[in-house]
Amino acid sequence: MLYYILLLAVLLCLTVVAFLVGGKELLAPITIMPAMFSVVTVLAMIGMFTWNTVQLKSDGFFIISLGCSVFVIGGIIVQRLPYSSVGASNRGDNDAQDVFEWKQGIATWKWIVLIVLLLVALGLFVADTYRLGRAMGITDSNYLVIAKQVHHQYATYYSTSNVRVGEGYSVITKQFEKLAIVSGFIGAGMLTIGVKSHPTKKTFVRNVLLPTIVLVLSCTFILSGGYRSWVMRFAMAALIVSFIVDCMRTDNAAKVSLRYALVLIPLGIIAFALFYLSGVVLGRAGSHGIIEYISFYFGAGIPTLQTGISGDVKIDAPGSLTFYGISLLLYKVGIIDYLPGYSAFWVNLGGHSSNVPTCFFRYFYDFGYAGVLIFGLLQGIVFCGLYLLVKKYKSTTLLLLFSLIYAYLIDLVREEFIFSRMISSNMILNLILLVALSYWLTNPVMKQLISRCKMVIERHSSRNSE
């Protein structure tokens, strides 16, 4: 228990320092990283009354402390760079659209096109799930049972059965899955902006109702596959969009942070309860009570890390944990013949199986303390740099892109995603799709294209007349 208490003290100090240095913005990456690790440390301590039988040792304490410290240092470095200066805040009665230089709103027909595509995606996904269930010999169960079994068989988190062409879900379904994931972030972000733009009766359908439908369809798609993590990321995306908009509309970030803290505490309790109930519905909560279930699910990272660095974990290729996405691409195209699932190992924690050793385990296992230092520092630079870019350039597309990446930041207390998952062909395609789709939605692309064509024709005509 001693090292847990010491770790919590270090993390709380880091959170306070980051909060003050980072402009008193509670949800800024520089602050939220040590704050989240503080929360999971408390949950791990609560777990010592039930599932957590792992005593934190000096090496685990040092890895977490070092990783979070250099993350904060990376954020401080970014803030000192010339490009990081942010213009004056938009104060007064400006709405969210004014803050991010997006005034026209998204055309209704574009939302309808996206909704139709999501309905097609959902139908194809359900049909493909039934097909895979029949191939696995599951024919007399309801859809949720089939989806759960198919998920465990074909999710790359557990295996590589769904990676190569011809394996698992069809190629078309896989591409529609990308659309559903990306649309969830767009729906969450644009719904948040729409609500904060003081919608009238005239703009309610376009700015609130239609993005809500998109978000609901995306969540339905995700839940139909037995997943929940993406839904939580959609919620995190909406949260950070809301926070950035509010910070951009005032010069008192501390007041905004206090308001969010007072709101997030009760909302967090409600969210935990809903998460537990979703586990019951999906058959993943078992017989555990809500406190044990929640404290384990979100607080198992640090005990799992300690077990991993203390145990006999063997991975074939050095660096393959940190850069799993690259190995996955090599496997997908047939350059390498064997690749384990994303989860490197499983440990037993008081009768619970865990495979979430925080983001720092992969760095430490592959490169030792130097890996924790270097990659933890790079994390801070990447997250804090993107956060400042969003506030500086006020781009809606950049805001939605950051909301997706920020959702992964929240999950670093459980697993590594930046270098192991984002540096991969699948995630790069997701990011490209998000940029393209959000730009198409928020810009009059056809009008711009027609205008440019007219300019080219006029120039050509003028040259011929000469």
C-alpha positions in Angstrom: 0.0 0.0 0.0 2.9 2.4 0.7 4.0 2.7 -2.9 0.4 3.3 -4.0 0.1 6.2 -1.5 3.5 7.6 -2.7 2.5 7.3 -6.3 -0.8 9.0 -5.7 1.0 11.9 -3.9 3.4 12.3 -6.9 0.6 12.2 -9.4 -1.5 14.7 -7.6 1.5 17.1 -7.4 2.1 16.7 -11.1 -1.6 17.4 -11.8 -1.5 20.6 -9.8 1.8 21.7 -11.5 0.4 20.9 -15.0 -2.9 22.7 -14.2 -1.1 25.9 -13.3 1.5 25.7 -16.1 -1.1 24.7 -18.7 -3.3 27.8 -18.2 -5.6 26.3 -15.6 -7.4 24.2 -18.2 -8.6 21.1 -16.4 -9.1 18.9 -19.5 -6.0 20.0 -21.4 -3.8 17.0 -22.2 -1.0 18.3 -19.9 -3.3 18.2 -16.9 -5.6 15.3 -17.7 -2.8 12.7 -18.1 -1.5 12.8 -14.5 -5.1 13.4 -13.3 -6.3 10.2 -14.9 -3.4 8.2 -13.5 -4.3 9.6 -10.1 -7.9 8.3 -10.5 -6.8 4.8 -11.5 -4.4 4.7 -8.6 -7.3 5.4 -6.3 -9.3 2.7 -8.0 -6.4 0.2 -7.6 -6.3 1.0 -3.9 -10.0 0.5 -3.6 -9.5 -2.8 -5.5 -7.2 -4.0 -2.7 -10.3 -4.8 -0.7 -11.5 -7.2 -3.4 -9.6 -8.1 -6.6 -6.2 -6.4 -6.3 -3.7 -8.7 -4.6 -0.7 -7.0 -6.2 1.6 -4.8 -4.1 3.1 -1.9 -6.1 6.9 -2.1 -5.9 9.6 0.5 -6.5 10.1 -0.3 -10.2 6.4 0.0 -11.0 6.3 3.2 -8.9 9.2 4.7 -10.8 7.9 3.7 -14.3 4.5 5.4 -13.7 6.1 8.5 -12.1 8.7 8.9 -14.8 6.3 8.4 -17.6 3.8 11.0 -16.3 6.5 13.4 -15.4 8.1 13.5 -18.9 4.6 13.8 -20.4 4.1 17.0 -18.5 7.6 18.1 -19.4 6.8 17.5 -23.1 3.7 19.7 -22.7 5.8 22.4 -21.1 8.3 22.3 -24.0 5.5 22.6 -26.6 4.1 25.6 -24.8 7.4 27.4 -25.0 7.7 27.0 -28.8 7.0 30.0 -31.0 4.0 28.5 -32.8 2.1 27.7 -29.7 0.9 31.2 -28.9 -2.9 31.4 -29.1 -4.7 34.5 -30.2 -7.1 36.5 -28.1 -10.2 34.6 -26.8 -13.5 35.1 -28.4 -15.5 36.6 -25.7 -19.1 37.9 -25.5 -22.1 36.3 -27.2 -20.1 34.5 -29.9 -21.4 31.0 -30.4 -19.5 27.8 -31.2 -19.7 28.3 -34.9 -18.2 31.8 -34.7 -15.3 30.5 -32.5 -14.3 27.9 -35.1 -15.0 30.0 -38.2 -17.9 27.8 -39.3 -21.0 29.8 -39.9 -23.1 28.1 -42.6 -23.8 24.8 -40.8 -23.9 21.5 -42.5 -26.3 21.1 -45.4 -29.3 18.8 -44.5 -28.8 16.6 -47.6 -25.2 15.8 -46.5 -26.4 14.6 -43.2 -29.1 12.5 -44.9 -26.4 10.9 -47.2 -24.3 10.0 -44.2 -27.4 8.5 -42.3 -28.2 6.3 -45.3 -24.6 5.1 -45.5 -24.7 4.2 -41.8 -27.9 2.3 -42.2 -26.3 0.3 -45.0 -23.2 -0.3 -42.8 -25.3 -1.5 -39.9 -27.3 -3.9 -42.1 -24.1 -5.4 -43.7 -22.4 -5.7 -40.3 -25.3 -7.6 -38.7 -25.6 -9.9 -41.8 -21.8 -10.6 -41.7 -21.9 -11.3 -38.0 -24.6 -13.9 -38.5 -22.5 -15.4 -41.3 -19.4 -15.7 -39.2 -21.5 -17.1 -36.3 -22.8 -19.8 -38.6 -19.3 -20.6 -39.7 -18.3 -21.0 -36.0 -21.3 -23.3 -35.5 -23.4 -20.8 -33.4 -26.9 -21.1 -34.8 -29.3 -21.4 -31.9 -28.3 -18.3 -30.0 -29.6 -14.7 -30.0 -27.7 -12.0 -31.8 -25.9 -10.6 -28.7 -24.5 -14.1 -27.9 -23.4 -14.5 -31.5 -21.8 -11.0 -31.6 -19.9 -11.6 -28.4 -18.4 -14.9 -29.7 -17.6 -13.4 -33.1 -16.0 -10.4 -31.4 -13.7 -12.5 -29.3 -12.7 -14.6 -32.4 -12.1 -11.8 -34.9 -11.3 -8.6 -32.9 -7.6 -7.8 -33.5 -7.3 -7.0 -29.8 -7.5 -10.8 -29.1 -6.3 -12.3 -32.4 -5.3 -11.6 -36.0 -8.1 -13.6 -37.6 -9.7 -10.6 -39.1 -6.6 -9.0 -40.6 -5.9 -10.5 -44.0 -8.2 -10.2 -47.0 -10.7 -13.2 -47.0 -10.5 -13.6 -43.2 -13.3 -12.6 -40.8 -15.5 -9.8 -41.9 -15.7 -9.0 -45.6 -13.6 -6.2 -47.1 -16.7 -4.0 -47.7 -17.9 -4.5 -44.1 -14.5 -3.5 -42.8 -14.5 -0.3 -44.7 -18.1 0.5 -43.5 -16.8 -0.1 -40.0 -14.3 2.7 -40.5 -17.1 4.9 -41.7 -19.2 4.1 -38.6 -16.3 4.9 -36.2 -15.4 8.1 -37.9 -19.0 9.2 -38.1 -19.4 8.7 -34.4 -16.7 11.3 -33.7 -18.1 13.7 -36.3 -21.7 13.2 -34.9 -20.5 13.8 -31.3 -18.4 16.8 -32.2 -20.9 18.5 -34.5 -23.8 17.8 -32.1 -21.8 19.5 -29.3 -21.1 22.5 -31.5 -24.7 22.6 -32.7 -26.0 22.7 -29.1 -23.5 25.4 -28.1 -24.5 27.5 -31.2 -27.9 28.4 -29.6 -30.0 26.6 -32.2 -33.3 28.1 -33.3 -36.4 26.3 -34.6 -34.9 26.9 -38.1 -31.5 25.3 -37.4 -32.5 22.7 -34.8 -32.9 19.8 -37.3 -29.7 20.6 -39.1 -27.5 21.4 -36.2 -28.9 19.1 -33.4 -31.4 16.4 -34.6 -29.4 15.1 -37.6 -26.0 14.8 -35.9 -27.8 13.1 -33.0 -29.2 10.5 -35.4 -25.7 10.0 -36.9 -24.2 9.5 -33.4 -27.0 7.1 -32.4 -26.5 5.0 -35.5 -22.7 4.9 -35.0 -23.2 3.8 -31.3 -25.7 1.1 -32.5 -23.2 -0.2 -35.0 -20.4 -0.3 -32.3 -22.7 -2.0 -29.7 -24.0 -4.5 -32.3 -20.5 -5.9 -32.6 -20.1 -6.4 -28.8 -17.8 -3.3 -28.4 -18.2 -0.5 -25.9 -14.8 1.3 -25.9 -15.6 3.3 -29.0 -18.9 4.6 -27.4 -16.9 5.8 -24.5 -14.5 7.5 -26.9 -17.4 9.3 -28.6 -18.4 10.7 -25.2 -14.8 11.8 -24.5 -14.7 13.5 -27.9 -17.9 15.4 -27.2 -16.5 16.4 -23.8 -13.2 17.8 -25.2 -15.0 19.7 -28.0 -17.3 21.3 -25.5 -14.4 22.2 -23.2 -12.3 23.7 -26.0 -15.2 25.8 -27.3 -15.9 27.1 -23.8 -12.3 27.9 -23.2 -12.1 29.8 -26.5 -15.1 31.9 -25.6 -13.7 33.2 -22.3 -10.5 34.5 -20.8 -11.2 32.8 -17.5 -10.2 29.2 -18.0 -10.1 28.5 -14.3 -13.8 29.3 -14.0 -14.6 27.0 -16.9 -12.5 24.2 -15.3 -14.3 24.6 -12.0 -17.7 24.4 -13.7 -16.6 21.2 -15.6 -15.3 19.6 -12.4 -18.6 20.2 -10.6 -20.5 18.7 -13.5 -18.2 15.8 -14.3 -18.2 14.3 -10.8 -21.9 13.4 -10.8 -21.9 12.6 -14.5 -18.9 10.3 -13.9 -20.9 8.4 -11.3 -23.8 8.1 -13.7 -21.5 7.0 -16.5 -19.9 4.3 -14.4 -23.4 3.0 -13.5 -24.4 2.9 -17.2 -21.2 1.2 -18.1 -21.9 -1.5 -15.5 -25.4 -1.9 -16.8 -24.1 -2.2 -20.4 -21.8 -5.0 -19.2 -24.8 -6.8 -17.8 -26.7 -6.4 -21.1 -23.7 -7.7 -23.1 -23.1 -10.5 -20.7 -19.7 -9.1 -19.5 -20.4 -8.1 -16.0 -20.6 -11.5 -14.5 -21.7 -11.7 -10.8 -19.4 -8.9 -9.6 -20.8 -5.9 -7.8 -20.6 -2.5 -9.4 -17.7 -1.2 -7.2 -15.6 -4.3 -7.8 -16.5 -4.3 -11.5 -15.7 -0.6 -12.1 -12.6 -0.5 -9.9 -11.2 -3.5 -11.8 -12.1 -2.4 -15.3 -10.6 1.1 -15.0 -8.1 0.5 -12.2 -6.4 -2.7 -13.2 -3.7 -1.0 -15.3 -1.1 -0.3 -12.6 -1.4 -3.8 -10.9 -1.2 -5.4 -14.3 1.9 -3.3 -15.2 3.6 -4.4 -11.9 2.7 -8.1 -12.6 4.1 -7.8 -16.1 7.4 -6.3 -15.2 7.8 -8.7 -12.3 6.8 -11.8 -14.3 8.2 -13.9 -17.1 6.7 -12.2 -20.1 8.3 -13.3 -23.4 7.7 -11.5 -26.7 9.6 -12.6 -29.8 10.7 -9.4 -31.5 12.1 -6.4 -29.6 10.0 -3.3 -30.4 7.0 -5.3 -31.6 4.9 -4.2 -28.6 5.5 -0.5 -29.0 5.2 -0.5 -32.8 2.6 -3.2 -33.1 0.8 -1.4 -35.9 3.9 -1.8 -38.2 4.1 -5.5 -37.4 0.4 -5.8 -38.2 0.9 -4.2 -41.6 3.8 -6.6 -42.3 1.6 -9.5 -41.3 -1.3 -8.2 -43.4 0.7 -8.1 -46.6 2.4 -11.4 -45.9 5.9 -10.3 -45.2 5.8 -12.0 -41.8 3.9 -15.2 -41.2 3.2 -15.0 -37.5 1.8 -12.3 -35.3 0.1 -12.6 -31.9 -3.0 -10.6 -31.0 -2.6 -7.0 -29.8 -2.8 -8.1 -26.1 0.7 -9.2 -25.2 -0.2 -11.2 -22.1 -2.9 -11.8 -19.6 -2.5 -11.8 -15.8 -4.8 -13.0 -13.0 -5.8 -10.4 -10.5 -7.9 -11.8 -7.7 -9.9 -14.0 -10.1 -10.1 -11.4 -12.8 -8.2 -11.6 -16.1 -6.5 -8.4 -17.2 -4.5 -7.4 -20.3 -4.2 -3.6 -19.7 -0.8 -2.8 -18.3 -1.0 1.0 -19.0 0.7 2.7 -21.9 4.1 2.5 -20.2 4.5 -1.3 -20.2 5.2 -1.6 -23.9 7.8 1.1 -23.8 9.5 -0.4 -20.8 9.4 -4.0 -22.1 10.9 -3.0 -25.5 13.4 -0.3 -24.5 13.6 -0.2 -20.7 13.5 3.1 -18.7 14.9 4.9 -21.7 11.8 3.9 -23.7 9.5 5.2 -20.9 11.4 8.5 -20.9 11.5 9.0 -24.7 8.1 7.8 -25.7 6.4 9.4 -22.6 8.1 12.7 -23.7 6.9 12.3 -27.3 3.4 11.6 -26.0 3.3 14.9 -24.2 4.7 16.8 -27.2 2.1 15.2 -29.6 -1.0 15.6 -27.5 -0.2 19.1 -26.2 1.0 20.3 -29.6 -2.2 19.2 -31.3 -4.3 20.8 -28.5 -2.6 24.2 -29.0 -2.9 23.9 -32.8 -6.6 23.5 -32.5 -6.9 26.6 -30.4 -4.6 28.6 -32.6 -6.1 27.8 -36.0 -9.8 27.4 -35.0 -10.3 24.7 -37.7 -13.4 22.5 -37.3 -11.7 19.7 -39.2 -8.7 19.9 -36.9 -11.0 20.0 -33.9 -12.7 16.8 -34.9 -9.4 15.1 -35.7 -8.1 16.1 -32.3 -11.2 14.8 -30.6 -10.5 11.3 -31.9 -6.9 11.4 -30.8 -7.8 12.9 -27.4 -10.2 9.9 -26.8 -7.1 7.7 -26.9 -5.3 9.9 -24.4 -8.0 9.0 -21.8 -7.3 5.3 -22.4 -3.6 5.5 -21.9 -4.1 4.6 -18.2 -5.1 1.2 -19.5 -3.2 0.6 -22.8 -0.8 2.2 -25.3 -2.4 3.4 -28.5 -0.4 6.2 -30.0 2.7 4.3 -31.3 1.2 0.8 -31.3 -2.2 1.5 -32.8 -2.2 4.9 -34.5 1.0 4.1 -36.5 -0.9 1.5 -38.6 -2.6 1.4 -41.9 -6.0 1.0 -40.4 -5.8 4.0 -38.1 -4.2 6.2 -40.7 -7.1 5.4 -43.1 -9.5 6.3 -40.2 -7.8 9.6 -39.8 -7.7 10.4 -43.5 -11.4 9.4 -43.7 -12.3 11.7 -40.8 -10.5 14.6 -42.3 -12.1 14.1 -45.8 -15.6 13.5 -44.4 -15.5 16.4 -42.0 -14.1 18.8 -44.6 -16.8 17.7 -47.1 -19.6 18.2 -44.5 -18.4 21.6 -43.2 -17.4 23.2 -46.5 -19.3 24.0 -49.7 -17.1 21.7 -51.8 -19.2 21.7 -54.9 -19.6 25.4 -54.9 -15.8 25.8 -54.6 -15.2 23.3 -57.4 -17.7 25.1 -59.7 -16.2 28.5 -58.9 -12.7 27.3 -59.7 -13.9 25.7 -62.9 -15.5 29.0 -64.0 -12.2 30.8 -63.2 -10.3 28.3 -65.3 -12.7 28.7 -68.2 -12.7 32.5 -68.0 -8.9 32.5 -68.0 -8.8 30.2 -71.0 -11.4 32.3 -72.8 -9.4 35.5 -72.2 -6.2 34.0 -73.5 -8.0 32.8 -76.7 -9.5 36.3 -77.3 -6.0 37.8 -77.1 
